[in-house]
Amino acid sequence: MFILCSYKLCLIKYVIIAEVQDPECNSVKDTKYEEKYSKVRKELEDRTTDKRNKKHKRYRYVEEGLYIIKGVVFKDKKHVVNEAAPGVLEIHPIIELIHLN
């Protein structure tokens, strides 16, 4: 069984993937980052709309605005997936998400 342990954000303007870990995932639970991931996840879920992407029905939109995203820059290997960023750079994981407006 596969359990999705992160949300993937596609930052449209700059085409970069940013991932938010699920604090309930076994690899995160009971670590020193669990609380940070919980805060980021809640901030994201509070700002997610019910509007769905027409091409990818499972994708939802996050409220427009100015955000500061703090996290670890991760260079992924080139692979063929719909969500891959052209530069294969990702922010993984996001450790802080701040909505400025």
Secondary structure by P-SEA (a helix, b strand, c coil): cccccbbbbcccccbbbbbbbcccccccccccaaaaaaaaaaaaaaaccccccccccccccccccbbbbbbbbbbbccccccccccccccccccccccccc
